[in-house]
Each structure stands twice: as C-alpha cells, then as structure tokens.
Amino acid sequence: MFLTGTARVVFSVILAASAAATGAAAADDSLRSRLTPRWWESAAGLKVVTLKQGRSYAAEVLSLDPAKAGLQLDRIKAQGFQVIEIFAPAEGLFAYAGLDTKNHYRIDPELGTMDDFRNLVRLAHSKGIAVVIFHNVGYHSVEAPDWLEACDLKKAGKTEGKVKWFIWADRADAPAPTPEDTYFVVVGRALQRPPTWGWQFSERAGSFYWSRWEARLKDGSRVGLPADDWRSEEWPQEAGRILRAWMDTGLDGVIVDAPVCYPGLDWQNVNRFITGVISKTPNVIIQPEGGRGVGWITEGGFNCMQDYSVRFDQAIASGDPRPIEESLRYHDAVVAVGSVLYKKEFAAYDDPAKTHLAKATVAALGEIVAFIWRRGTASPDPDEEETWILKTKFAHPALHNLGWRTKLETNADDKYYAFLRTSADKSERIVVALNFQPSPQTVEVDLSGIAAERLVDVRTGESLQRRSFVKVELPAYGYRFFQVIPEKR
C-alpha cells in the first residue's frame, strides 16, 4: 500500500489514537483486576454517595477533584467498605435527588465532564474499591431536551423519532398502557400513588402522556414525569445504548431504578437491553431496585437483590427475634439461585447499641450492608463498632454472602437468636449469638449438632471449650461471633 504524505500523517494519527485507546483500556483492565472475581459475593459494606450538591438526599457528596476524592476514598476503604454506589450520576434536576434525568449521557455540567467521572472510577479501582451507579432508564425530566423534542413532534402530528420513546393518549380515561402482573407493575398494587400517577396532559404536546413519578416545580406545583415506553422498539434500544455508555466508563455494575414500574418491560427486553448490556462487562453486579422474587435472577439475569423482607427492626422493637428466622425464606430462596442480597433500610434507633445489633444481624446473615447518611446524624461515616462489623464480615468467608445458615436452639428463642454460618466452600464455620434484650444476658446455645474442638471469639480471641450447651455472656443488645475450630482427626 502506497500513501501520500498527507495520508501518512492521517494514518499515523489514527495509529497513535488507536494505541492510546488500547493503552487506556489495558490500564483500566489492570486496575479492574484489583477487584476479586465475583467481588460482590465477599463484599461486606457499600457506601452510598452522590456527586450532586444541593439535592435532598442523605448521602456523602463525593468530590470529582482527584486529590479530594482520593482522601475520601481512602477513608471509605479504611471504614470497611469495598464498594461505593454513586446515586443518580446522570445530569438531572431535583426530583428523587436528581433521578429526573435531563441528559443520560453526561453528569451535571457544573460538576465536570465524563472524563472527570472516568478518572474517578479509575481512582477508586486503584484503591481496590468497586464502583456501581444507581441509574434510571424509566422516565425523563419534563425539562429534558429529548422530552421537549418529542412534545413538539407530537404537537406537529409526527409519529416517528423520539415521539416513540413515550406513551401517549387522547383522553384522560384511556386504559393503562399495559396490564399488571406480579413482577412488572403499571398501576402499582402495593405502591403509594402520587397525584400525578396515570395520564397527564401536556400543553406543549397537546396530548396526554403516561406518568408514574412526579416532580415539584419552582412554584410548588407537581408535574408528572413522562414514563419511557418499553413496549416500543425505539426506547429499549436507546436504554441499551445509555447503559452501555455508562458501563464504558469502567463501572462494576448498575442498580437499575425501579424496573418494576417501567411500562411494557418484559423478560425479553430485560435480557436484551438491561442485563444483557451490563453483563457484557465482566465481573459486574446488576440489581433491579424494588424488584422482588427469584424471577429477576433466574429469568432476568440479575445477581443482586434488595432485601425488603428481613424483620430485624420488629425483633429489636419487641425483644423477640423469632420473626427474623420466619422472614428469611426470601433470603434463602435468593441465595439458593446464586444471588446476593443488599440491605440499606435501617430504622433510626435512639440507642446506638440497637443500630449495631441491626447491622451485625444483617452482616452475619450474609447480606451486603449499605450505609447511607441518615438525616439528623452528625457524620456520614460509620462509627468504630460499625467499621468492626464490616471488617469482620469481610475477613471471614463464613459471613460472606453465599454461605448458608443453620438455626441453633437457645434457652429462650423468644429473647435470643443463634445460628451457624458455613462458608460456600465449607472452609469456615462461625457461630453467631445475638441478644435482643435491653439488659445483659447469659445465653445457652445448643451445639449438639456441631462437631468441634472449641469456639474462638473472633473479636477477643477467647477460647470456649465445645460443650453440648455452651454458655455465652452477651451485653444488652449485644452479639458475639465464634469461629468453630474443627476436631482433630
């Protein structure tokens, strides 16, 4: 092949750009390799953060300045977290702390550029921290240019282009766009409905549009956010492009905002345009926020579920932990099909000991403990005890997220809760004893079914000789974890 001088220059530029891109990709792969394969199976703690200033969301604001972000990430890692969840990173307004997206392909311009975001992800990876985002592909802001363009096209009688991204009707009493089922909800059988739920009228479009979520305007009025049409061919493809663009920043996964409420979403679209797109990047976590049921895992390809079922708050309030074991059927079913669970809804307790018991219970049951800055608290950081819980969970395979639990009898199961945790590879076992009483207690745990030489307290190193019924001293709302030392053979 013979090239002119100009062509040689152009070709050299192309080669240089290609080499630079290859080098950047190799660097990213090198940084990503610092994450353990299937890292979510051993992750103990997740810190919820945001990039956005001035939003009514109780999360730490993570800086995009490398020096400041580096210090924040070092602190987050030292606190026992292996993952950060960046809430609503795409450019948005103020509904749901910025989930009313204006532009799906960039962060808020006043914060920085997508290159700044990519650099943040690389920085986190360099410290061994996984990065996931909480992202919405189900509705738009009423100020989004794509929505305004669709309204203008609709007003002009057009039926192509971005008009097909949204759902329209010519009257307020039109039928809902798709029927309900127990996985994909349109009307929302157990969900609180805002006044803007259903068909809303757009003056700009001269038409009704379907809305599930709402935003407050500057004058205090409420407006329905236009839902995206998952029944169409056009929007699912666009959603897939959006998710691919974000995954190309180097992310380690996506928590998809409430797909249970995306009109027209079905398993085929889930697999083609959500999980199928995200999972093209290896070693990633994918969660359907709000979704319940193992179908999201077995049919939809997700590998993480939020746990809305475990009833430790009720147990702490009543002093009776028996509802916890009864509520773990869902947990067990999810783990049985290879998915992990994630928990971030914790009551605001007046006693720190209750908070510690709640988080220790979730950690010991084998769930990722997600921390969000609670309003009214002095700091977004976990306290010393919560850090101990996270670091202990991460350090012990028996407490990892795909291990299993065997309930152990106590002398008063209406006051105490004890169980044996076994790691997925059977390399470690830990006995967990929890006291749900407001005073110190001596708890007897039945170890008759466990072959062991002794138990070792993972905090203090104290050794207890194995007996059929071992006595464990627990403080008020206290807990202890004991490593099971096997019998010598």
C-alpha positions in Angstrom: 0.0 0.0 0.0 1.4 3.4 -1.0 0.4 6.5 0.9 0.8 10.2 0.1 2.5 12.5 2.6 -0.9 13.8 3.9 -2.3 10.3 4.0 0.7 9.1 6.0 0.2 11.8 8.6 -3.5 11.0 8.9 -2.7 7.3 9.1 -0.1 8.0 11.8 -2.6 9.9 13.8 -5.1 7.1 13.6 -2.5 4.6 14.7 -1.5 6.8 17.6 -5.1 7.3 18.7 -5.6 3.5 18.5 -2.5 2.8 20.5 -3.6 5.4 23.1 -7.1 3.8 23.3 -5.5 0.3 23.6 -3.2 1.6 26.3 -6.0 3.2 28.3 -8.1 0.0 28.0 -5.2 -2.0 29.2 -4.7 0.3 32.1 -8.4 0.1 33.0 -8.2 -3.7 32.8 -5.2 -3.7 35.1 -7.0 -1.5 37.6 -10.1 -3.6 37.4 -8.1 -6.7 38.0 -7.5 -5.5 41.6 -11.1 -6.4 42.3 -11.7 -10.0 43.3 -13.6 -12.1 40.7 -17.3 -12.1 41.7 -16.3 -9.4 44.3 -20.0 -8.9 45.4 -20.0 -12.4 47.0 -17.5 -11.3 49.6 -18.3 -7.6 49.8 -19.3 -6.6 53.3 -20.1 -2.9 53.1 -21.4 -0.5 50.4 -21.2 3.3 50.9 -23.9 5.3 49.1 -22.5 8.6 47.7 -23.6 11.3 45.3 -21.9 13.8 43.1 -24.6 16.3 43.2 -24.7 19.3 45.5 -27.9 20.7 47.0 -30.1 17.6 46.5 -32.3 16.4 49.3 -30.5 13.1 49.6 -28.8 11.8 52.7 -25.5 10.7 51.1 -22.0 11.9 51.3 -21.0 14.2 48.3 -18.0 12.6 46.6 -15.7 15.2 45.0 -14.5 14.9 41.4 -11.3 16.6 42.3 -8.7 13.8 42.3 -6.9 15.0 45.4 -10.0 15.4 47.5 -11.6 12.2 46.1 -8.5 10.3 46.9 -8.7 11.3 50.5 -12.4 10.4 50.7 -11.9 7.0 49.1 -9.0 6.2 51.4 -11.3 7.0 54.4 -14.1 5.0 52.9 -11.9 1.9 52.4 -10.5 2.3 55.9 -14.0 2.2 57.3 -14.5 -1.3 55.9 -16.3 -0.6 52.6 -15.4 -2.5 49.4 -18.0 -0.7 47.2 -19.4 2.7 46.5 -22.8 3.3 45.0 -23.0 6.6 43.1 -26.6 7.7 43.2 -28.1 9.3 40.1 -24.9 10.4 38.4 -26.5 11.5 35.1 -27.5 15.1 34.7 -30.8 15.7 36.4 -32.9 18.1 38.3 -34.3 17.7 41.9 -36.9 15.0 41.9 -35.8 12.0 43.8 -32.4 13.7 44.4 -31.7 14.0 40.7 -33.2 10.9 39.1 -35.4 13.1 36.8 -32.8 12.9 34.1 -32.2 15.7 31.6 -29.3 14.1 29.8 -28.5 10.4 30.1 -25.0 10.7 28.5 -23.3 13.1 30.9 -23.0 14.2 34.5 -24.3 17.7 35.6 -22.1 20.1 33.5 -21.4 22.3 36.5 -19.8 19.4 38.3 -17.5 18.3 35.5 -17.2 16.1 32.4 -17.5 12.4 31.7 -13.7 12.3 31.6 -13.7 13.5 35.2 -16.2 10.7 36.0 -14.0 8.1 34.3 -11.0 9.3 36.2 -13.0 9.0 39.5 -13.8 5.3 38.6 -10.1 4.6 37.8 -9.1 6.2 41.1 -11.5 4.0 43.0 -10.2 0.9 41.2 -6.6 1.9 42.0 -7.6 1.6 45.7 -9.4 -1.7 45.2 -12.9 -0.2 45.5 -15.7 -1.3 43.2 -18.0 1.4 41.7 -21.6 0.9 40.9 -24.3 3.5 39.9 -28.0 3.9 40.7 -29.5 4.8 37.3 -32.9 5.5 35.9 -33.9 4.4 32.4 -37.7 4.5 33.1 -38.6 8.2 32.9 -37.4 11.7 31.9 -37.4 15.2 33.4 -40.0 17.5 31.9 -37.1 19.8 31.1 -35.1 17.1 29.2 -34.4 18.2 25.6 -35.4 14.7 24.4 -38.9 15.1 26.0 -39.4 18.6 24.7 -38.4 17.5 21.2 -40.9 14.6 21.5 -43.7 17.0 22.6 -43.0 19.3 19.6 -43.1 16.4 17.2 -46.3 15.1 18.8 -47.9 18.6 18.5 -47.0 18.7 14.9 -48.7 15.4 14.3 -45.5 13.4 13.8 -45.4 9.7 14.8 -41.7 8.9 14.3 -38.5 9.7 16.2 -38.5 10.5 19.9 -42.3 10.5 20.0 -41.9 6.7 20.2 -39.9 7.0 23.4 -43.0 8.0 25.4 -46.6 6.8 25.9 -49.5 8.9 24.6 -53.3 9.0 24.8 -56.0 11.3 23.5 -58.1 11.2 26.7 -57.6 11.1 30.5 -59.6 8.0 31.0 -57.7 5.9 28.4 -56.7 2.4 29.6 -53.4 1.9 31.3 -50.7 1.1 28.7 -50.1 -2.5 29.8 -51.7 -4.9 32.2 -50.2 -5.6 35.6 -48.6 -8.8 36.7 -46.7 -9.6 40.0 -43.3 -8.6 38.6 -44.0 -5.7 36.2 -46.4 -3.3 37.7 -48.1 -0.4 36.0 -50.7 0.8 38.5 -48.7 -0.4 41.5 -50.6 -2.8 43.7 -48.6 -2.1 46.9 -47.0 1.1 46.0 -48.0 4.6 47.1 -49.5 6.5 44.2 -48.7 10.2 43.8 -51.4 12.5 42.5 -49.6 12.6 39.1 -49.9 8.8 38.6 -51.6 7.9 35.3 -52.5 10.1 32.3 -51.3 13.7 32.5 -51.9 16.4 30.0 -49.0 18.3 28.2 -49.9 21.7 26.7 -46.7 21.6 24.7 -47.6 18.2 23.2 -51.3 18.8 23.0 -51.7 15.3 24.3 -52.0 13.1 27.4 -48.9 11.1 28.4 -48.3 8.3 30.9 -46.6 9.2 34.2 -45.6 7.2 37.3 -43.3 9.5 39.1 -43.6 13.2 39.9 -41.5 16.4 40.3 -42.2 19.7 42.1 -41.8 22.8 40.0 -40.3 26.1 41.3 -43.8 27.4 42.0 -44.5 24.4 44.3 -46.9 22.6 41.9 -46.4 19.0 40.9 -45.9 17.6 37.5 -45.9 14.0 36.3 -42.6 12.8 34.9 -43.0 11.2 31.5 -42.6 7.5 31.5 -40.5 5.8 28.8 -42.2 3.3 26.6 -40.7 -0.1 26.9 -43.3 -1.5 24.5 -41.8 0.3 21.6 -38.7 -0.8 19.6 -37.1 2.6 19.9 -36.8 3.3 23.6 -35.4 -0.1 24.7 -32.6 0.3 22.1 -31.9 3.8 23.4 -31.9 2.5 27.0 -29.4 -0.2 26.0 -27.1 2.5 24.4 -27.4 4.6 27.6 -26.4 1.7 29.9 -23.5 0.7 27.5 -22.2 4.3 27.6 -22.1 4.2 31.4 -20.5 0.8 31.6 -17.9 2.0 29.2 -16.7 4.4 31.9 -15.3 1.3 33.8 -18.2 0.7 36.2 -18.5 -2.5 38.2 -22.3 -2.6 38.0 -25.7 -0.9 38.0 -28.6 -0.7 40.3 -31.4 -0.1 37.9 -34.0 2.3 39.3 -37.4 0.6 39.8 -37.7 -1.5 36.7 -40.8 -3.0 38.3 -42.6 0.2 37.2 -41.3 0.5 33.6 -44.5 0.2 31.4 -44.1 -2.5 28.9 -40.9 -4.0 30.3 -40.8 -7.8 29.9 -38.2 -10.5 30.3 -37.1 -10.3 26.7 -36.3 -6.6 27.0 -34.7 -7.1 30.4 -32.3 -9.6 28.9 -31.6 -7.8 25.6 -31.3 -4.2 26.8 -30.6 -4.2 30.5 -28.8 -7.2 32.0 -27.6 -8.4 28.6 -25.9 -5.0 28.0 -24.5 -4.5 31.5 -23.1 -8.1 31.7 -21.0 -7.6 28.6 -18.6 -6.1 31.0 -17.1 -8.9 33.1 -17.3 -9.1 36.9 -20.2 -6.8 37.4 -23.2 -6.6 39.8 -26.7 -5.9 38.5 -29.7 -5.2 40.7 -33.4 -4.4 40.0 -34.2 -1.9 42.7 -37.7 -2.5 44.0 -37.9 -6.0 42.4 -38.9 -8.9 44.5 -38.9 -12.6 43.6 -36.3 -15.1 42.2 -37.6 -14.5 38.7 -35.4 -11.4 38.5 -32.4 -13.7 38.9 -33.5 -16.9 37.1 -35.3 -15.2 34.2 -33.8 -11.7 34.2 -30.2 -12.3 34.8 -29.7 -10.1 37.8 -27.3 -11.2 40.5 -28.2 -8.9 43.5 -31.5 -8.2 45.2 -32.5 -5.7 47.9 -33.9 -7.4 50.9 -37.2 -5.8 51.9 -38.3 -8.8 53.9 -36.0 -9.5 56.9 -37.7 -8.3 60.0 -34.9 -7.4 62.5 -36.5 -4.0 63.2 -39.6 -5.6 64.6 -37.4 -8.0 66.6 -35.4 -5.2 68.1 -38.6 -3.2 69.0 -40.3 -6.2 70.6 -37.3 -8.0 72.0 -38.5 -11.2 70.3 -36.2 -12.3 67.4 -38.3 -15.2 66.2 -39.8 -13.1 63.3 -36.3 -12.9 61.8 -36.0 -16.6 61.1 -39.6 -16.7 59.8 -38.8 -13.8 57.4 -35.7 -15.3 55.9 -37.5 -17.6 53.4 -37.0 -14.9 50.7 -33.3 -14.5 51.6 -32.7 -18.3 51.4 -34.5 -18.6 48.1 -32.4 -15.8 46.6 -29.1 -17.3 47.8 -30.2 -20.7 46.6 -30.2 -19.5 43.0 -26.8 -17.8 43.3 -27.7 -14.2 44.0 -26.5 -12.0 46.9 -28.7 -9.6 48.9 -28.2 -5.9 49.9 -29.8 -4.1 52.8 -29.9 -0.3 53.4 -33.2 0.4 55.1 -32.4 0.7 58.8 -34.7 2.3 61.4 -33.4 5.4 63.3 -32.8 4.0 66.7 -32.4 6.1 69.8 -29.7 3.7 71.2 -26.5 3.1 69.2 -26.5 -0.5 70.6 -29.7 -1.2 68.7 -28.2 0.2 65.5 -25.1 -2.0 66.0 -27.3 -5.1 66.6 -29.3 -4.4 63.5 -26.3 -4.1 61.3 -24.5 -7.0 62.9 -27.5 -9.2 62.3 -27.7 -8.3 58.6 -23.9 -8.7 58.2 -23.9 -12.1 59.9 -26.9 -13.3 57.9 -24.8 -12.8 54.8 -26.0 -9.6 53.2 -24.1 -6.6 51.9 -24.7 -3.8 54.4 -25.3 -0.5 52.6 -24.7 2.7 54.5 -26.4 6.0 53.8 -26.0 9.2 55.8 -29.1 9.5 57.9 -30.5 13.0 58.3 -30.1 14.4 61.7 -26.8 12.5 62.4 -23.6 14.3 62.8 -21.5 12.4 60.3 -21.9 10.3 57.1 -19.3 7.9 58.5 -19.8 4.6 60.3 -18.8 4.6 63.9 -16.0 2.4 65.3 -18.2 -0.5 66.0 -19.9 -0.5 62.6 -16.4 -0.5 61.0 -15.5 -3.5 63.1 -18.7 -5.3 61.9 -17.8 -4.6 58.2 -14.2 -5.6 58.6 -15.1 -8.8 60.5 -17.7 -9.8 57.9 -15.2 -9.2 55.0 -12.4 -11.1 56.7 -14.4 -14.3 57.4 -15.7 -16.5 54.5 -18.4 -17.9 56.7 -20.0 -14.5 56.8 -19.8 -13.9 53.1 -22.9 -13.6 51.0 -23.4 -17.0 49.5 -22.8 -19.1 52.7 -25.7 -20.7 54.5 -27.3 -20.6 57.9 -28.3 -23.3 60.3 -30.5 -22.1 63.2 -29.3 -23.1 66.6 -31.6 -23.5 69.6 -31.1 -21.4 72.7 -32.6 -21.5 76.2 -35.0 -18.8 75.2 -35.6 -18.3 71.4 -38.1 -15.6 72.1 -35.2 -13.5 73.5 -32.1 -14.6 71.7 -31.2 -15.7 68.2 -28.3 -18.0 67.4 -27.2 -19.7 64.2 -24.3 -21.4 62.5 -22.9 -19.8 59.3 -20.9 -22.0 56.9 -18.9 -20.6 54.0 -19.9 -21.6 50.5 -16.7 -23.6 50.1 -17.1 -25.1 53.6 -13.7 -23.7 54.6 -15.0 -21.9 57.7 -17.9 -22.0 60.2 -18.9 -19.3 62.6 -21.5 -19.5 65.4 -23.4 -16.2 65.8 -25.2 -15.4 69.1 -27.5 -12.3 69.3 -29.2 -10.8 72.3 -32.4 -8.8 71.7 -32.9 -7.8 75.3 -32.2 -4.4 76.9 -30.0 -6.0 79.6 -27.0 -8.3 79.8 -27.9 -12.0 79.4 -26.3 -15.4 79.7 -27.4 -17.3 76.7 -27.2 -21.1 76.3 -26.6 -22.2 72.8 -27.3 -25.8 71.7 -24.1 -27.1 69.9 -25.2 -30.7 70.0 -25.3 -30.9 66.2 -21.8 -29.4 65.7 -18.6 -31.3 65.7 -15.9 -29.0 67.1 -12.9 -28.9 69.3 -13.7 -25.4 70.6 -15.1 -22.0 69.7 -12.9 -18.9 69.4 -14.3 -15.4 69.8 -13.3 -13.6 66.6 -13.1 -10.2 68.5 -11.2 -11.2 71.7 -9.6 -14.5 70.8 -11.2 -16.0 73.9 -11.5 -19.8 73.5 -14.6 -21.7 74.7 -14.4 -25.5 75.1 -17.1 -27.1 73.0 -20.0 -28.5 75.0 -23.4 -29.6 74.0 -24.8 -26.5 75.6 -22.4 -23.6 75.7 -23.0 -20.5 77.8 -22.3 -17.2 76.2 -22.3 -13.8 78.0 -23.9 -11.1 75.9 -24.3 -7.4 76.8 -27.6 -5.5 76.2 -28.4 -5.7 72.5 -25.1 -7.5 72.2 -23.6 -10.1 69.9 -20.6 -12.4 69.6 -19.2 -14.3 66.7 -17.2 -17.5 67.3 -15.1 -19.3 64.8 -15.6 -23.1 65.0 -12.3 -24.9 65.4 -12.8 -28.4 64.0 -12.0 -31.6 65.8 -8.5 -33.0 65.2 -8.6 -36.2 63.1 
